[in-house]
């Protein structure tokens, strides 16, 4: 929670317990405790909210999310409208930095290479304009060819490649 630490110095919130009520006075006390608890929860979450209103979070790791975004933006014709050249460059850098030594990519940044991870990230490189002769692109393509071509991709990959028009959809 780095943002919370920036905003409130890392203060923690103590736990509140609610016991069973025995009379009307205790019910009112319980309602007051609940109201205070809700206010404290709102205060807590507001410390993690960014100035523009969203709650940021690191969801780094999965290597199948960016390819889906890039493919979707490409097929809708919105790639350059949504992602600036700098964003596209940084996506390529992220993919490059998480390429495994064997030339492939896994499902996750720490995972062993899979056809799904490798084919999806290879396609993403190409859709973002990386030349086929680039080192990372070549290593990815070589991994794919050594492991049976992209036809060996899992069903999710076949769906994405079919939507893109790079794989024939069949039943």
C-alpha positions as CSV (number, residue, x, y, z in Angstrom):
1,X,0.0,0.0,0.0
2,X,2.6,2.6,-1.0
3,X,-0.1,5.2,-1.8
4,X,-1.6,4.9,1.7
5,X,1.8,5.3,3.2
6,X,2.3,8.5,1.2
7,X,-1.0,9.9,2.2
8,X,-1.2,9.0,5.9
9,X,2.3,8.0,6.9
10,X,1.5,4.3,7.0
11,X,-0.9,4.5,10.0
12,X,-2.8,1.3,10.5
13,X,-6.4,0.8,11.5
14,X,-7.2,-1.1,14.6
15,X,-9.8,-3.9,14.5
16,X,-13.3,-3.2,15.9
17,X,-15.4,-6.0,17.4
18,X,-19.1,-5.9,17.8
19,X,-20.8,-8.0,20.6
20,X,-24.4,-9.1,20.8
21,X,-26.7,-6.5,22.1
22,X,-29.0,-7.0,25.1
23,X,-31.1,-3.8,25.1
24,X,-32.1,-0.7,23.1
25,X,-29.1,1.3,24.5
26,X,-26.7,-1.4,23.4
27,X,-28.4,-1.4,20.0
28,X,-27.8,2.4,19.7
29,X,-24.2,1.9,20.8
30,X,-23.8,-0.9,18.2
31,X,-25.2,1.4,15.4
32,X,-22.7,4.1,16.5
33,X,-19.9,1.5,16.3
34,X,-21.0,0.4,12.9
35,X,-21.2,4.0,11.7
36,X,-17.7,4.7,13.0
37,X,-16.4,1.6,11.4
38,X,-17.9,2.5,8.0
39,X,-16.4,6.0,8.3
40,X,-13.0,4.5,9.2
41,X,-13.3,2.1,6.2
42,X,-14.1,5.0,3.9
43,X,-11.2,7.0,5.3
44,X,-8.9,4.0,4.9
45,X,-9.9,3.4,1.2
46,X,-9.7,7.1,0.4
47,X,-6.0,7.1,1.5
48,X,-5.4,4.6,-1.4
49,X,-7.4,6.5,-3.9
50,X,-5.5,8.5,-6.4
51,X,-6.2,12.2,-7.1
52,X,-8.1,11.4,-10.3
53,X,-10.4,9.1,-8.4
54,X,-9.3,5.5,-9.2
55,X,-7.7,2.9,-7.0
56,X,-4.4,1.9,-8.5
57,X,-2.8,-1.5,-8.0
58,X,0.0,-3.6,-9.3
59,X,-1.4,-6.5,-11.3
60,X,2.0,-7.3,-12.8
61,X,2.7,-10.8,-13.7
62,X,0.2,-12.3,-16.0
63,X,1.5,-12.2,-19.6
64,X,-1.8,-12.9,-21.3
65,X,-3.6,-9.6,-20.5
66,X,-1.7,-7.1,-22.6
67,X,-2.0,-9.3,-25.8
68,X,-5.7,-9.4,-25.4
69,X,-5.9,-5.7,-25.0
70,X,-3.6,-5.1,-28.0
71,X,-5.5,-7.6,-30.2
72,X,-8.9,-6.0,-29.2
73,X,-7.6,-2.5,-30.0
74,X,-6.2,-3.6,-33.3
75,X,-9.4,-5.3,-34.5
76,X,-11.5,-2.4,-33.5
77,X,-9.1,0.1,-35.2
78,X,-8.5,1.9,-31.9
79,X,-4.9,0.9,-31.2
80,X,-3.3,4.3,-32.0
81,X,-6.2,6.3,-30.6
82,X,-6.0,4.5,-27.2
83,X,-2.3,3.8,-26.9
84,X,0.3,6.5,-27.7
85,X,3.5,5.6,-29.3
86,X,5.2,5.8,-25.9
87,X,2.6,3.4,-24.4
88,X,3.2,1.0,-27.2
89,X,6.9,1.3,-26.7
90,X,6.6,0.6,-23.0
91,X,4.3,-2.5,-23.7
92,X,7.1,-3.9,-25.9
93,X,9.7,-3.1,-23.3
94,X,7.6,-5.0,-20.7
95,X,7.2,-8.0,-22.9
96,X,10.9,-7.9,-23.9
97,X,12.0,-7.7,-20.2
98,X,10.0,-10.8,-19.4
99,X,11.1,-13.0,-22.2
100,X,12.6,-16.3,-20.9
101,X,16.1,-17.3,-21.7
102,X,14.8,-20.0,-24.1
103,X,13.1,-17.3,-26.2
104,X,9.5,-17.9,-25.1
105,X,7.1,-16.4,-22.6
106,X,5.1,-18.1,-19.9
107,X,1.6,-17.5,-18.6
108,X,3.2,-15.4,-15.9
109,X,6.4,-13.5,-15.7
110,X,8.0,-16.2,-13.6
111,X,6.5,-19.1,-15.5
112,X,8.2,-21.5,-17.9
113,X,7.6,-20.8,-21.6
114,X,4.3,-22.0,-23.0
115,X,2.9,-21.9,-26.5
116,X,0.0,-19.7,-25.3
117,X,2.3,-17.2,-23.6
118,X,4.9,-17.2,-26.4
119,X,2.5,-17.0,-29.4
120,X,0.4,-14.2,-27.7
121,X,3.4,-12.1,-26.9
122,X,5.0,-12.7,-30.3
123,X,1.7,-11.5,-32.0
124,X,1.6,-8.5,-29.7
125,X,5.2,-7.5,-30.7
126,X,4.2,-7.8,-34.4
127,X,0.9,-5.9,-33.9
128,X,2.9,-3.1,-32.2
129,X,5.1,-2.8,-35.2
130,X,8.2,-4.8,-34.1
131,X,10.1,-6.1,-37.2
132,X,10.3,-9.8,-37.7
133,X,14.1,-9.5,-37.6
134,X,14.2,-8.0,-34.1
135,X,16.2,-10.1,-31.6
136,X,13.3,-10.8,-29.2
137,X,10.8,-11.4,-32.0
138,X,13.2,-13.8,-33.7
139,X,13.8,-15.7,-30.5
140,X,10.0,-15.9,-29.8
141,X,9.4,-17.2,-33.4
142,X,12.1,-19.7,-33.1
143,X,10.6,-21.0,-29.8
144,X,7.2,-21.3,-31.5
145,X,8.7,-23.3,-34.4
146,X,10.7,-25.6,-32.1
147,X,7.5,-26.4,-30.2
148,X,5.2,-27.3,-33.0
149,X,4.0,-23.9,-34.4
150,X,1.1,-21.7,-33.1
151,X,-1.4,-24.5,-34.0
152,X,-0.3,-26.0,-30.7
153,X,-1.7,-23.0,-28.8
154,X,-4.4,-23.6,-26.1
155,X,-8.1,-22.9,-26.8
156,X,-7.9,-19.3,-25.4
157,X,-5.1,-18.6,-27.8
158,X,-7.0,-20.1,-30.7
159,X,-9.9,-17.8,-29.9
160,X,-7.7,-14.7,-29.8
161,X,-5.9,-15.7,-33.0
162,X,-9.3,-16.4,-34.7
163,X,-10.7,-13.1,-33.7
164,X,-7.5,-11.5,-35.1
165,X,-8.0,-13.5,-38.4
166,X,-4.7,-15.3,-37.9
167,X,-6.2,-18.7,-37.2
168,X,-9.2,-20.4,-38.9
169,X,-12.1,-20.9,-36.6
170,X,-13.5,-24.4,-36.8
171,X,-15.7,-26.6,-34.7
